Amino acid sequence: MNLKSDREKWDSRYTHQEEPFPAPDELLVHHVDLLTSGRALDFACGLGANALFLAELGYEIDAIDISFPVLLRLKTEAIRLSRSIFCVAADLDYYPLPQGIYDVVAVFYFFSPPLMRYIADSLKEGGLLFYATYNYRHQSVKPGFNESYLVPRHGLMPYFPLFDIMFSQEAAGESGNICCLVGRKTRN
Ligand SMILES: C[S@@+](CC[C@H](N)C(=O)[O-])C[C@H]1O[C@@H](n2cnc3c(N)ncnc32)[C@H](O)[C@@H]1O
C-alpha cells in the first residue's frame, strides 16, 4: 500500500465529509451475549462506532487507524460520552501489533491478506474475532472497486485456521457482497 496516498485519501474523505457516527455493526450487536470484558482492539476503526460500543460494554479499547482526523472525531465523541478509548494513529501495514493481549478484536470493512496473521496473533487464546467486510461480489455493486481489498471466493475462514468458527456467512447483505465471521482462537 502506498502510505502517503492511502493516508491522504482517508484524511481527505474524513475531513471533507462530516459523516454522522454510524451504529455499531450488527455482527457485534447480534453476538453481544459473547461479549464480557477485558481488552479489545478496533482494527482500522474509522469513526469507531464499534470501539464506542465495546467501550460502553466495559472493554478497555485500543482503536487504530491511519487517519488522524477521524481519530480526533472518535476521541472527541468518546470524551462526550465519557467512554475511554486509546486512539493510535498508525499505518497498520507497518505497525507492530502486540501479540496475545486482546480478548476481542473487531475488524470491519478492511481487508489486507498479509495482515491476517497479525490480527490472529494479537488475540489471546480464547479471544474472539469479529470480522465483516466486502467480498468479491462487491465489484458488481461498486464497479471499479479495488479487487485487492475484496475477500476472494474462498471467504475469510482460511485465514484463521486456529479458530473455532462460531458464525460465518459468505454472502451477507442485500447484494451478497459482505462476508462475516465470528471465531474464537483455540490456541497460539
Ligand atoms: C472502510 S473504512 C472502515 C472503518 C471502520 N472499521 C468501520 O467499519 O466503520 C476503512 C478504514 O481503514 C483505515 N485504513 C486504511 N488503510 C489503513 C492502514 N494502512 N492502516 C490503518 N488504517 C487504515 C481508513 O482510514 C478507514 O478508516
The ligand as an SDF file (V2000), in Angstrom:
LIG
                    3D

 27 29  0  0  0  0  0  0  0  0999 V2000
  -13.9840    1.4000    5.0830 C   0  0  0  0  0  0  0  0  0  0  0  0
  -13.2590    2.1870    6.4620 S   0  0  0  0  0  0  0  0  0  0  0  0
  -13.8830    1.1840    7.7790 C   0  0  0  0  0  0  0  0  0  0  0  0
  -13.8540    1.8950    9.0960 C   0  0  0  0  0  0  0  0  0  0  0  0
  -14.4700    1.1270   10.2660 C   0  0  0  0  0  0  0  0  0  0  0  0
  -13.7800   -0.1110   10.5370 N   0  0  0  0  0  0  0  0  0  0  0  0
  -15.9310    0.8910   10.0250 C   0  0  0  0  0  0  0  0  0  0  0  0
  -16.3400   -0.2440    9.8030 O   0  0  0  0  0  0  0  0  0  0  0  0
  -16.6880    1.8780   10.0650 O   0  0  0  0  0  0  0  0  0  0  0  0
  -11.5750    1.6780    6.3570 C   0  0  0  0  0  0  0  0  0  0  0  0
  -10.6770    2.3420    7.4010 C   0  0  0  0  0  0  0  0  0  0  0  0
   -9.3720    1.8110    7.2700 O   0  0  0  0  0  0  0  0  0  0  0  0
   -8.4480    2.8580    7.5000 C   0  0  0  0  0  0  0  0  0  0  0  0
   -7.1930    2.4520    6.8460 N   0  0  0  0  0  0  0  0  0  0  0  0
   -6.9570    2.2770    5.5370 C   0  0  0  0  0  0  0  0  0  0  0  0
   -5.7020    1.8610    5.3300 N   0  0  0  0  0  0  0  0  0  0  0  0
   -5.1220    1.7770    6.5520 C   0  0  0  0  0  0  0  0  0  0  0  0
   -3.8280    1.3990    7.0150 C   0  0  0  0  0  0  0  0  0  0  0  0
   -2.8790    1.0450    6.1580 N   0  0  0  0  0  0  0  0  0  0  0  0
   -3.5780    1.4470    8.3420 N   0  0  0  0  0  0  0  0  0  0  0  0
   -4.5340    1.8280    9.2160 C   0  0  0  0  0  0  0  0  0  0  0  0
   -5.7840    2.1830    8.8410 N   0  0  0  0  0  0  0  0  0  0  0  0
   -6.0680    2.1520    7.5320 C   0  0  0  0  0  0  0  0  0  0  0  0
   -9.0880    4.0940    6.8830 C   0  0  0  0  0  0  0  0  0  0  0  0
   -8.5900    5.2950    7.4110 O   0  0  0  0  0  0  0  0  0  0  0  0
  -10.5610    3.8430    7.2220 C   0  0  0  0  0  0  0  0  0  0  0  0
  -10.9200    4.4760    8.4170 O   0  0  0  0  0  0  0  0  0  0  0  0
  1  2  1  0
  2  3  1  0
  2 10  1  0
  3  4  1  0
  4  5  1  0
  5  6  1  0
  5  7  1  0
  7  8  2  0
  7  9  1  0
 10 11  1  0
 11 12  1  0
 11 26  1  0
 12 13  1  0
 13 14  1  0
 13 24  1  0
 14 15  1  0
 14 23  1  0
 15 16  2  0
 16 17  1  0
 17 18  1  0
 17 23  2  0
 18 19  1  0
 18 20  2  0
 20 21  1  0
 21 22  2  0
 22 23  1  0
 24 25  1  0
 24 26  1  0
 26 27  1  0
M  CHG  2   2   1   9  -1
M  END
$$$$
